[in-house]
Amino acid sequence: MVNIEQQRGRYTLSTEKTRLDVVSIHEYLSVAAYWALGRSYDAVCKSIEHSLCFGIYTPDGGQVAFARVVTDFATFAWLCDVFVLESHQGVGLGKWLVEAVVSHPDLKNLKRILLATGNAHELYRHYGGFTLLKSPERWMERSYPPSD
């Protein structure tokens, strides 16, 4: 797996896992992210361990954005757990994060990258080339616990 590091203005984007602030990531996901409310610290740690992760950092090393990609590095990836802290929104970090994911050397030639979003369709469409599912009737999911 290729680690990348890029500078943009005062921010640094990196895929180096040792830079990740796992405590802050867990806090955001478990408290503020509608898709991950209540996620345990152990689940966050395990998910990071088994994923390609992207972080964006301030000059003092503080983490202000995160994205995680679950992938086999050959045919498929799932982009998830994407966030930019509210105090750093509006300066293009989300755009940069999406562009970095889809252009990463280990991901850019995959046949399919999926994601789910409740509110950022245009961000992903414009900066990542994502579209709505062409054949949603082919896709299925299994949720736990099963719903009635």
C-alpha positions in Angstrom: 0.0 0.0 0.0 1.3 3.4 -1.0 1.3 6.1 1.7 0.7 9.6 0.4 1.3 13.0 1.9 0.2 16.3 0.3 0.3 19.9 1.4 -2.4 22.4 0.6 -2.0 25.8 2.2 -1.5 25.3 5.9 -2.9 21.7 5.9 -1.3 18.3 5.4 -3.2 15.3 4.0 -1.7 11.9 4.9 -2.5 8.2 4.8 0.1 7.5 7.5 -1.9 5.7 10.2 0.5 6.6 13.0 -0.7 10.2 12.6 -4.3 9.4 13.2 -5.9 10.8 16.4 -8.0 7.8 17.1 -9.5 9.3 20.3 -10.8 12.3 18.3 -12.0 10.1 15.4 -14.0 8.0 17.9 -15.4 11.0 19.6 -16.6 12.5 16.3 -18.0 9.3 14.9 -19.8 8.1 18.1 -21.3 11.5 19.0 -21.6 13.7 15.9 -21.9 11.4 12.9 -25.5 10.3 12.1 -24.2 7.1 10.6 -22.0 6.0 13.5 -23.7 7.2 16.7 -22.7 5.1 19.6 -19.9 3.2 17.8 -17.5 1.8 20.3 -13.9 2.8 20.6 -12.9 -0.8 20.0 -14.9 -0.9 16.7 -13.3 2.3 15.6 -9.8 1.0 16.3 -10.5 -2.3 14.5 -12.0 -0.5 11.5 -9.0 1.8 11.2 -6.6 -1.2 11.5 -8.3 -2.9 8.5 -8.8 0.1 6.2 -6.9 2.6 4.2 -7.3 5.9 6.1 -6.9 9.5 5.2 -6.4 12.3 7.7 -6.0 16.1 7.3 -3.9 17.9 9.8 -3.1 21.5 10.9 0.5 22.6 11.3 0.5 21.7 15.0 -0.6 18.2 14.1 -4.2 18.4 15.1 -6.5 16.2 13.0 -9.4 18.1 11.4 -10.7 15.6 8.8 -10.9 11.9 8.2 -12.0 9.3 5.6 -11.7 5.6 5.7 -11.7 3.2 2.7 -12.5 -0.5 3.0 -11.0 -2.3 0.0 -9.4 -5.4 -1.5 -7.1 -3.1 -3.5 -8.0 -5.1 -6.7 -11.6 -4.6 -7.6 -13.7 -2.9 -5.0 -13.7 -0.2 -2.3 -16.2 1.4 0.1 -15.6 5.0 1.1 -17.0 5.7 4.6 -16.6 7.6 7.8 -15.9 10.9 6.0 -15.9 14.0 8.1 -14.4 17.5 8.4 -14.6 19.2 11.8 -17.1 22.0 11.7 -14.4 24.6 12.7 -12.5 23.7 9.5 -15.4 23.4 7.0 -15.8 25.9 4.1 -12.2 25.9 3.1 -12.2 23.0 0.6 -11.0 20.2 2.9 -13.9 17.9 2.0 -13.3 18.4 -1.7 -9.6 17.7 -1.2 -10.3 14.6 0.8 -12.6 13.1 -1.9 -10.1 14.0 -4.7 -7.3 12.3 -2.7 -9.3 9.2 -2.2 -10.3 8.6 -5.8 -6.8 9.5 -7.1 -4.9 7.4 -4.6 -2.5 5.1 -6.6 -4.0 1.9 -5.0 -7.6 3.0 -5.6 -7.7 5.0 -8.9 -8.1 1.9 -11.2 -10.6 -0.1 -9.2 -13.8 -1.1 -11.0 -16.1 0.2 -8.3 -16.0 2.5 -5.3 -19.2 2.8 -3.3 -20.4 5.1 -0.6 -23.5 6.1 1.2 -24.4 9.7 2.1 -27.4 11.5 3.5 -26.4 15.0 2.6 -23.3 15.3 0.4 -24.3 14.0 -3.0 -23.1 17.0 -4.9 -19.7 16.9 -3.2 -19.1 13.3 -4.2 -20.5 13.8 -7.6 -18.5 16.8 -8.5 -15.1 16.0 -6.8 -15.1 12.2 -6.9 -17.1 11.4 -10.1 -19.7 9.4 -8.1 -23.2 8.8 -9.5 -26.3 7.2 -8.2 -26.4 3.4 -8.5 -27.2 2.5 -12.1 -29.0 -0.7 -11.0 -30.1 -0.3 -7.4 -32.4 -3.3 -7.8 -29.3 -5.5 -7.9 -27.9 -4.3 -4.6 -28.9 -5.8 -1.3 -27.9 -5.2 2.3 -27.9 -7.0 5.6 -28.3 -4.9 8.7 -27.8 -5.9 12.2 -29.9 -6.2 14.2 -32.4 -7.3 11.5 -35.3 -4.9 11.2 -38.9 -6.0 11.3 
